[in-house]
Amino acid sequence: MVWNYKKKEGKRMKFTGNAMIGIIFLILGIILLMTNILGIKINIFRLFPGVFLVILGIFVLFGQFGSHNEIIFDKKKINVNETFTEKNIIFAEGIIDLNDIKEIEANRKVKLNVIFGSGKLILNPVIPSVIHASSVFANSELPENSVSFIGSTEYRTSDIQPGEPFLDIETNVIFGQLRVIKPE
């Protein structure tokens, strides 16, 4: 769901589902706070959920969760030009396009965790890769097979020659989905 509204400079600002979830958290938090404040009886244990929901709403609304290695409550493409060893997609949707990597000089280990989210991993057909996929109450779709519910599997993009550098990718999916795509 996307609504557009105008800013002063004439640029359009998107009002996405994440903003809506943030506003809902804010409203719920304010309602809990107001009932506790106007009811005169202030109990710290009843006040805490309201404060927590307001803070959570602000973070979701303004996207302050996570770092450059994590996507939380968001949908975006992960930058792989930087050197990274682990990326996390938590309550979010992320795309990792390995075509942004032009070449590797040495073996490179990468770890991708998808927790309560959805991920798409696009492989680079030029760079040999080994994918170790494991799923727990989740679905990992690889080009030749998939792992549903609980299990693990391994996938190789091509024959890896001794001494040739390759990407060693470990994926862990928990209560989510990961699709690995191999372009032709």
Contacts in CASP RR format, 6 or more apart in sequence:
PFRMAT RR
TARGET T0000
AUTHOR 0000-0000-0000
METHOD contacts of the structure
MODEL  1
MVWNYKKKEGKRMKFTGNAMIGIIFLILGIILLMTNILGIKINIFRLFPG
VFLVILGIFVLFGQFGSHNEIIFDKKKINVNETFTEKNIIFAEGIIDLND
IKEIEANRKVKLNVIFGSGKLILNPVIPSVIHASSVFANSELPENSVSFI
GSTEYRTSDIQPGEPFLDIETNVIFGQLRVIKPE
1 16 0 8 1.000
1 17 0 8 1.000
1 20 0 8 1.000
2 14 0 8 1.000
2 15 0 8 1.000
2 16 0 8 1.000
2 17 0 8 1.000
3 14 0 8 1.000
3 15 0 8 1.000
4 12 0 8 1.000
4 13 0 8 1.000
4 14 0 8 1.000
4 15 0 8 1.000
5 12 0 8 1.000
5 13 0 8 1.000
5 15 0 8 1.000
6 12 0 8 1.000
6 13 0 8 1.000
7 13 0 8 1.000
18 60 0 8 1.000
18 61 0 8 1.000
18 63 0 8 1.000
18 73 0 8 1.000
18 74 0 8 1.000
18 75 0 8 1.000
19 61 0 8 1.000
21 57 0 8 1.000
21 60 0 8 1.000
21 73 0 8 1.000
22 56 0 8 1.000
22 57 0 8 1.000
22 58 0 8 1.000
22 60 0 8 1.000
22 61 0 8 1.000
23 57 0 8 1.000
23 61 0 8 1.000
24 57 0 8 1.000
25 53 0 8 1.000
25 54 0 8 1.000
25 56 0 8 1.000
25 57 0 8 1.000
25 60 0 8 1.000
25 61 0 8 1.000
26 53 0 8 1.000
26 54 0 8 1.000
26 57 0 8 1.000
26 58 0 8 1.000
26 61 0 8 1.000
28 50 0 8 1.000
28 53 0 8 1.000
29 49 0 8 1.000
29 50 0 8 1.000
29 51 0 8 1.000
29 52 0 8 1.000
29 53 0 8 1.000
29 54 0 8 1.000
30 50 0 8 1.000
30 54 0 8 1.000
32 46 0 8 1.000
32 47 0 8 1.000
32 49 0 8 1.000
32 50 0 8 1.000
32 53 0 8 1.000
33 47 0 8 1.000
33 50 0 8 1.000
33 51 0 8 1.000
33 54 0 8 1.000
36 42 0 8 1.000
36 43 0 8 1.000
36 46 0 8 1.000
36 47 0 8 1.000
36 50 0 8 1.000
58 64 0 8 1.000
59 65 0 8 1.000
59 73 0 8 1.000
60 73 0 8 1.000
63 73 0 8 1.000
63 74 0 8 1.000
65 72 0 8 1.000
65 73 0 8 1.000
65 74 0 8 1.000
66 72 0 8 1.000
68 79 0 8 1.000
68 82 0 8 1.000
69 84 0 8 1.000
69 86 0 8 1.000
69 87 0 8 1.000
69 88 0 8 1.000
70 87 0 8 1.000
70 88 0 8 1.000
70 89 0 8 1.000
70 90 0 8 1.000
71 78 0 8 1.000
71 87 0 8 1.000
71 88 0 8 1.000
71 89 0 8 1.000
71 90 0 8 1.000
71 92 0 8 1.000
71 93 0 8 1.000
71 94 0 8 1.000
72 88 0 8 1.000
72 90 0 8 1.000
72 91 0 8 1.000
72 92 0 8 1.000
73 91 0 8 1.000
73 92 0 8 1.000
74 92 0 8 1.000
74 93 0 8 1.000
75 92 0 8 1.000
75 93 0 8 1.000
75 94 0 8 1.000
76 92 0 8 1.000
76 94 0 8 1.000
76 95 0 8 1.000
77 94 0 8 1.000
77 95 0 8 1.000
77 96 0 8 1.000
77 97 0 8 1.000
78 87 0 8 1.000
78 89 0 8 1.000
78 94 0 8 1.000
78 95 0 8 1.000
78 96 0 8 1.000
79 100 0 8 1.000
80 96 0 8 1.000
80 97 0 8 1.000
80 98 0 8 1.000
80 100 0 8 1.000
80 101 0 8 1.000
81 100 0 8 1.000
81 101 0 8 1.000
84 110 0 8 1.000
85 109 0 8 1.000
85 110 0 8 1.000
85 111 0 8 1.000
86 110 0 8 1.000
86 111 0 8 1.000
86 112 0 8 1.000
86 113 0 8 1.000
87 96 0 8 1.000
87 110 0 8 1.000
87 111 0 8 1.000
87 112 0 8 1.000
87 113 0 8 1.000
88 112 0 8 1.000
88 113 0 8 1.000
88 115 0 8 1.000
89 112 0 8 1.000
89 113 0 8 1.000
89 114 0 8 1.000
89 115 0 8 1.000
89 117 0 8 1.000
89 118 0 8 1.000
89 119 0 8 1.000
90 113 0 8 1.000
90 115 0 8 1.000
90 116 0 8 1.000
90 117 0 8 1.000
91 115 0 8 1.000
91 116 0 8 1.000
91 117 0 8 1.000
92 117 0 8 1.000
92 118 0 8 1.000
93 117 0 8 1.000
93 118 0 8 1.000
93 119 0 8 1.000
94 118 0 8 1.000
94 119 0 8 1.000
94 120 0 8 1.000
95 119 0 8 1.000
95 120 0 8 1.000
95 122 0 8 1.000
96 112 0 8 1.000
96 119 0 8 1.000
96 120 0 8 1.000
96 121 0 8 1.000
96 122 0 8 1.000
97 122 0 8 1.000
98 121 0 8 1.000
98 122 0 8 1.000
98 123 0 8 1.000
98 124 0 8 1.000
98 127 0 8 1.000
98 129 0 8 1.000
98 167 0 8 1.000
99 122 0 8 1.000
99 124 0 8 1.000
99 183 0 8 1.000
101 124 0 8 1.000
101 127 0 8 1.000
101 167 0 8 1.000
103 126 0 8 1.000
103 127 0 8 1.000
104 127 0 8 1.000
104 165 0 8 1.000
104 166 0 8 1.000
104 167 0 8 1.000
105 165 0 8 1.000
106 165 0 8 1.000
107 165 0 8 1.000
107 166 0 8 1.000
107 167 0 8 1.000
107 168 0 8 1.000
108 165 0 8 1.000
108 166 0 8 1.000
108 167 0 8 1.000
108 168 0 8 1.000
109 168 0 8 1.000
109 169 0 8 1.000
109 170 0 8 1.000
110 167 0 8 1.000
110 168 0 8 1.000
110 169 0 8 1.000
110 170 0 8 1.000
111 169 0 8 1.000
111 170 0 8 1.000
111 171 0 8 1.000
111 172 0 8 1.000
112 121 0 8 1.000
112 169 0 8 1.000
112 170 0 8 1.000
112 171 0 8 1.000
112 172 0 8 1.000
112 178 0 8 1.000
113 171 0 8 1.000
113 172 0 8 1.000
113 173 0 8 1.000
113 174 0 8 1.000
114 138 0 8 1.000
114 171 0 8 1.000
114 172 0 8 1.000
114 173 0 8 1.000
114 174 0 8 1.000
114 176 0 8 1.000
114 177 0 8 1.000
114 178 0 8 1.000
115 173 0 8 1.000
115 174 0 8 1.000
115 175 0 8 1.000
115 176 0 8 1.000
116 174 0 8 1.000
116 175 0 8 1.000
116 176 0 8 1.000
117 175 0 8 1.000
117 176 0 8 1.000
117 177 0 8 1.000
118 176 0 8 1.000
118 177 0 8 1.000
118 178 0 8 1.000
119 177 0 8 1.000
119 178 0 8 1.000
119 179 0 8 1.000
120 178 0 8 1.000
120 179 0 8 1.000
120 181 0 8 1.000
121 131 0 8 1.000
121 169 0 8 1.000
121 171 0 8 1.000
121 178 0 8 1.000
121 179 0 8 1.000
121 180 0 8 1.000
121 181 0 8 1.000
122 181 0 8 1.000
122 183 0 8 1.000
123 129 0 8 1.000
123 157 0 8 1.000
123 180 0 8 1.000
123 181 0 8 1.000
123 182 0 8 1.000
123 183 0 8 1.000
125 157 0 8 1.000
125 182 0 8 1.000
125 183 0 8 1.000
125 184 0 8 1.000
127 157 0 8 1.000
127 166 0 8 1.000
127 167 0 8 1.000
128 156 0 8 1.000
128 157 0 8 1.000
128 158 0 8 1.000
128 159 0 8 1.000
128 160 0 8 1.000
128 164 0 8 1.000
128 165 0 8 1.000
128 166 0 8 1.000
128 167 0 8 1.000
129 156 0 8 1.000
129 157 0 8 1.000
129 166 0 8 1.000
129 167 0 8 1.000
129 168 0 8 1.000
129 169 0 8 1.000
130 154 0 8 1.000
130 155 0 8 1.000
130 156 0 8 1.000
130 157 0 8 1.000
130 160 0 8 1.000
130 166 0 8 1.000
130 167 0 8 1.000
130 168 0 8 1.000
130 169 0 8 1.000
131 142 0 8 1.000
131 154 0 8 1.000
131 155 0 8 1.000
131 156 0 8 1.000
131 157 0 8 1.000
131 169 0 8 1.000
131 170 0 8 1.000
131 171 0 8 1.000
131 180 0 8 1.000
132 152 0 8 1.000
132 154 0 8 1.000
132 168 0 8 1.000
132 169 0 8 1.000
132 170 0 8 1.000
132 171 0 8 1.000
133 140 0 8 1.000
133 142 0 8 1.000
133 147 0 8 1.000
133 152 0 8 1.000
133 153 0 8 1.000
133 154 0 8 1.000
133 155 0 8 1.000
133 171 0 8 1.000
133 173 0 8 1.000
133 178 0 8 1.000
133 180 0 8 1.000
134 140 0 8 1.000
134 147 0 8 1.000
134 151 0 8 1.000
134 152 0 8 1.000
134 170 0 8 1.000
134 171 0 8 1.000
134 172 0 8 1.000
134 173 0 8 1.000
135 147 0 8 1.000
135 148 0 8 1.000
135 149 0 8 1.000
135 150 0 8 1.000
135 151 0 8 1.000
135 152 0 8 1.000
135 173 0 8 1.000
135 174 0 8 1.000
135 178 0 8 1.000
136 150 0 8 1.000
136 151 0 8 1.000
136 172 0 8 1.000
136 173 0 8 1.000
136 174 0 8 1.000
136 175 0 8 1.000
137 149 0 8 1.000
137 150 0 8 1.000
137 174 0 8 1.000
137 175 0 8 1.000
137 176 0 8 1.000
138 148 0 8 1.000
138 149 0 8 1.000
138 173 0 8 1.000
138 174 0 8 1.000
138 175 0 8 1.000
138 176 0 8 1.000
138 177 0 8 1.000
138 178 0 8 1.000
139 146 0 8 1.000
139 147 0 8 1.000
139 148 0 8 1.000
139 149 0 8 1.000
139 173 0 8 1.000
139 176 0 8 1.000
139 177 0 8 1.000
139 178 0 8 1.000
140 146 0 8 1.000
140 147 0 8 1.000
140 148 0 8 1.000
140 153 0 8 1.000
140 171 0 8 1.000
140 173 0 8 1.000
140 177 0 8 1.000
140 178 0 8 1.000
140 180 0 8 1.000
141 177 0 8 1.000
141 178 0 8 1.000
141 179 0 8 1.000
141 180 0 8 1.000
142 153 0 8 1.000
142 155 0 8 1.000
142 180 0 8 1.000
143 155 0 8 1.000
143 180 0 8 1.000
143 181 0 8 1.000
143 182 0 8 1.000
144 155 0 8 1.000
145 153 0 8 1.000
145 155 0 8 1.000
146 153 0 8 1.000
147 153 0 8 1.000
155 180 0 8 1.000
157 182 0 8 1.000
160 166 0 8 1.000
171 178 0 8 1.000
171 180 0 8 1.000
END
